[in-house]
Amino acid sequence: MREMSGTILTIGVCLCLLQPEIAASLSFSWGNLSLFNVNFKTPTILGRSIAMDSNLRVETEVDPNIDEDSHLNTYGLIYKYGYPAENHTVQTDDGYILTLHRIARPGAIPVLLVHGLLDSSATWVMMGPNKALGYLLYDQGYDVWMANVRGNTYSRKHVKYSTHHAKFWDFTFHEMGKHDIPSTIDYVLNYTGVSQIHYIGHSQGTVVFWIMASERPEYMDKIILMQALAPVAYLKHCRSPVVNFLAEWHLSVSLVLKLIGVHEFLPKNEFITMFNRIVCDETTITKEICSNVIFLTTGFDKLQLNETMLPVIVGHSPAGASTKQMQHFGQLNRSGAFRQFDYGWLRNHWVYGTVQPPTYHLQNVRAKVALYYGQNDWLAPPEDVEMLHSQLPNVVTKYLVDDKEFNHLDFIWGIDAKELLWDRMLENMKTQENSVI
């Protein structure tokens, strides 16, 4: 088994180093999972194989707005579409400097949006007005704040370390929940002068909330309603090939990443940005292949994906994460428990005073919680959401989206997300606000 692990990793590294024209005709499979299967001689469009002389035309004109949006940052996107954009800076108690974006409506109830893994604040606005949750919330009268956790595109500074220091990347989502989110909430409360805010988290944005509640339960009094989109805590039934791979081959993956000196997982640099845009640009015939790559970790629902927006999506994501952070997700899958990072029994004893890492205290999540989940979600499958639900003490609503193909990214990018989900979320927000009054 260990030999197979080494083989897979070696092949994966080699594929990354191959010239595009060579790699384009390669195929590699692991069990029933096809990790690399591209052939530009007989490309597929919408699941159909076509010849290059086919009558099926591929659109070559790129909307200038889409190209521009793929290069704009979150502030630039908000400003471009005529909304009041603001940049704010938050310093955590352990020295990380975070950027907080705002669609400002002074005097209104603040809502804090917290993005998922490998994502950023841009995720809430990059689909554009009438198609993005950030704009919808503003249009409905809310003061919208969008967080960025340590290590992503907008939060790559520290009072002592640079991103070239291994120490900068010595974190998982544990530190985000213990430091980043509490510091961000305090900033919003102090700036606006209110005592409570709405919280909406997607994926990892829900993980960090549970951790904040576990480690700093006093923050539950500052939340009107926590709405969890594709909530993650337990990963026992996770079907994501990436997470499952990290769980199965965690020791070898750790070794390889350390050997090549990578402390940041999928670094956000000009080369990767350029490569992603080449693969997913509208002018290429690889659009369908690109969408498969994007959904490899999350599940597939092409009916909800606006493929025209793929250049914008890859222009903003992946937005950065630490290697340790990714390893932690793999550990949750491997252990089936929701607990802190596992250093191995010897170092665990030194760090935690116990052989096993401590389990998070979900009973501390006293704030009102709304859970929204999908049947086709590889990272937050219904079985794991049900397990989470059984551990939370104050769930006011639990909703399975009425679309059997609804997947992990549809919660934020889905074409029909407003009708299927967001309208319901707004109703729940108003209900809880009225109950507070």
Secondary structure, DSSP 8 states (H G I E B T S, - for coil): -HHHHHHHHHHHHHHHHS-HHHHTT-EEEETTEEEEE--TTS-EETTEE--TT-S--------HHHHHHTT--HHHHHHHTT--EEEEEEE-TTSEEEEEEEE--TTS-EEEEE--TT--GGGGTTT-TTTSHHHHHHHTT-EEEE---TTSTT--EESS--TTSGGGG---HHHIIIIIHHHHHHHHHHHH--S-EEEEEETHHHHHHHHHHHH-GGGGGGEEEEEEES--S--TT---HHHHHHHHTHHHHHHHHHHTT--EES---HHHHHHHHHHH-TTSTTHHHHHHHHGGGT---GGG--GGGHHHHHHH----EEHHHHHHHHHHHHH-S-BS----HHHHHHHTSSSS--B--GGG--S-EEEEE-TT-SSS-HHHHHHHHHH-S-EEEEEE-S-TT--TTHHHH-TTHIIIIIHHHHHHHHHHHHHH-
